[in-house]
Amino acid sequence: MTASPITKAAQHTPDGIAKKIRGLSDRSIAWIFVAPTIFLLLAVNIFPLIWTIRLSFTNYRVNRPNKEVEWVGLRNYERILNDPDIWHTMQATAHFLFWTILIQVLIGFALAYLINNKFKGNDLWTTIIVFPMMLSPAVVGNFWTFLYQPQIGLFNYVVTFFTGGDPADFSMIGDVYLAPWAIIIADTWMWTPFVMLICLAGLRSIPDSIYEAAECDRASKWRQFWTITIPMALPFLMLAVLFRGIENFKMFDLVVQLTGGGPGNTTTLTSIDLKREAFEKWRTGYSSAYAVILFVTVFGLASIYVKALNKVKER
Amino acid sequence: MKTKMMTTVAAGAILASGLSTAAQAEDLTLCWAAWDPANALIELSKDFEEQSGHNMSFEFVPWTSFADRMLNELNSGGQLCDLMIGDSQWIGGGAENGHYVKLNDFFDANGISMDDFIPATVTGYSEWPKNTPNYYALPAFGDVVGWTYRKDWFDRPELKAEFKETYGRDLGVPASLGELKDIAEFFQGRDIDGTTVYGAAIYTERGSEGITMGVTNALYNYGFLYENPDQPYDLDGFVNSAGAVEGLEFYKELYDVGAPPGSSNWYMGENIDAYRSGQVAMQMNFAFIWPGVEADENVGSGKSGYFPNPAGPTGQFAQLGGQGISVVSYSEKQDAALEYIQWFAQPEVQAKWWELGGYSALKAVVEDPSFATSQPYAQTFLDSMAIVKDFWAEPAYADLLIPMQERIHNYVVAGDGTAQDALDGLVRDWVEVFEDEGKL
């Protein structure tokens, strides 16, 4: 009879170690298995967070290693919260978040609702619709930069085909009023399929029997939609909002490729601004405080939202 | 007999060089920006490889991330680059932070004299502190902002007549920045051969150094000064003088009335593309692009002309570009790197450098009687190099550049505030940087 690998390993374990292991409780063995993961989490997540909080109370600049680091208390926080440019950046981020989430949820849900109905070519259309989210954000940014070119871009031609006028009359990424919408459109094009997939999962999770019962009760399609479809798909919709909210709060690559945060500061989102402070201006202490403020904001909002989501799921 | 002797000598030379090569052959890495001249340098360096036995590798980084990438490399004491063709503004940091090897003794020992190079390039690329004989680089690539224009459009009789009727003067190379704006406005939105064209592609880019390299061509000529000439780091009243404000307003007006729609974040590459594709009548750009323009099938072969940055109310200056070549102090192959510099400084190598499309800064090359007529843009290059001014070359140059990019871009492109606000804000930002540096 051939010994199993585990038996072989046990046979080759030195007696000293084997005795020690045999003396360990299940809880201890569990800790031994979990310890490397905890150590890694502490090293790559918790320690940097604590270190960032510490740096946020100093005037440290990483590009001036020889300069004396001073403890500045809450000065960095005061300066950030009283800086009108940062508030402008927050507003730009809120504008971007609100409109991208709203539009993506509306279109994503509508698409999911259509795709959920069985028709010929259903799978093919699903694949075609999800194609944009398979692309790299940097590629999408570059791609839309060309589409938005006033002289050669397809976008302006399509718009002026319907509205009349010269395509070069307006510039989506060069105009302070249009640029915020330019990034919303590009993000919506890329990420609506993601929302659609989540909504589709929600719609497909609703048992047909509920609709059949509603049919028996002679409920109209409109009534079925508002009393069955929406309430039962709501947790999925909320999940989509959460994912897109977190993703777009840290939006960087697509916008940098598309507008570089411009014109002026019009499309400078908080993540872009934070990167500039930390790695262009090298104001490490200041940018640490900035990062802590953003972390607390996102963490707080996400926690409230998750509680609300759990309540909806429990209904 | 003669043949036999020559063969023996040649064999001896080959053997000797082979032995020396075997003993000292190094793999040298040269770091520079990824652009056309870099390709010319690869071609040129093949001669060095052949002669020295060293192997040359190249690390070229696109302009938009060149400073970030290379300054990080230098600040971290990295050994990637043995030779660095760094931007002119890095020379202060390169010298004071010990990134570059001081070359005075090497130059003296090898008969390399800075008197043999165009003075502006020596000051701009090699010296730190400025105007002192402390050299940290050999001028490698002379460059300056100038203008390219569609000569074929300017020569059209119907356009000439219309321009004359509108502005009361001939359509031609502008004598002043005001005239340049008129021409840009004249071409803006004009239909030429069924295509809508625009006035001038100018620098507006915000992310790296673009708009600063552009706006200074207006600011200098309207009276902007970086500091009080009699008191270093005294900025107020010089950076934000009435003339400087007027210069900034001029640049915004040029952007508003003469730049293509959507050109809100354009730098070298975008300007080249707009010009080559026939979108603009003029483009602001560094001289390095001129060989490419001449070779282009759409706009080359006599269709384009070149002129230096026109004068303003208080003078005629142009933004200096270009770079010097330095030996990185963290390199373990400094001897071989110095060998490269010694080879590169030779007049015949510099002459070939110009032939390949590199802008030599060696007087023997540019003052040669045949130089001015050697290329259609050669005279413009010489005229432009005579009027150059450069941005701060302080060790804190990056900290000085970022607020200028922000303030100028936000005013010119986004229309935030006034020109006076932008320059007053810039003074505050720069004062803060110099205070941090302990210079104020």
Boltz contact constraints between the chains, C-beta under 6 A:
constraints:
  - contact:
      token1: [A, 150]
      token2: [B, 261]
      max_distance: 6.0
  - contact:
      token1: [A, 150]
      token2: [B, 262]
      max_distance: 6.0
  - contact:
      token1: [A, 151]
      token2: [B, 279]
      max_distance: 6.0
  - contact:
      token1: [A, 168]
      token2: [B, 196]
      max_distance: 6.0
  - contact:
      token1: [A, 168]
      token2: [B, 261]
      max_distance: 6.0
  - contact:
      token1: [A, 171]
      token2: [B, 261]
      max_distance: 6.0
  - contact:
      token1: [A, 171]
      token2: [B, 262]
      max_distance: 6.0
  - contact:
      token1: [A, 174]
      token2: [B, 262]
      max_distance: 6.0
  - contact:
      token1: [A, 174]
      token2: [B, 264]
      max_distance: 6.0
  - contact:
      token1: [A, 176]
      token2: [B, 414]
      max_distance: 6.0
  - contact:
      token1: [A, 260]
      token2: [B, 206]
      max_distance: 6.0
  - contact:
      token1: [A, 260]
      token2: [B, 207]
      max_distance: 6.0
  - contact:
      token1: [A, 260]
      token2: [B, 265]
      max_distance: 6.0
  - contact:
      token1: [A, 262]
      token2: [B, 206]
      max_distance: 6.0
  - contact:
      token1: [A, 262]
      token2: [B, 264]
      max_distance: 6.0
  - contact:
      token1: [A, 262]
      token2: [B, 265]
      max_distance: 6.0
  - contact:
      token1: [A, 263]
      token2: [B, 264]
      max_distance: 6.0
  - contact:
      token1: [A, 263]
      token2: [B, 413]
      max_distance: 6.0
  - contact:
      token1: [A, 263]
      token2: [B, 414]
      max_distance: 6.0
  - contact:
      token1: [A, 264]
      token2: [B, 410]
      max_distance: 6.0
  - contact:
      token1: [A, 264]
      token2: [B, 413]
      max_distance: 6.0
  - contact:
      token1: [A, 264]
      token2: [B, 414]
      max_distance: 6.0
  - contact:
      token1: [A, 264]
      token2: [B, 416]
      max_distance: 6.0
  - contact:
      token1: [A, 280]
      token2: [B, 402]
      max_distance: 6.0
  - contact:
      token1: [A, 281]
      token2: [B, 402]
      max_distance: 6.0
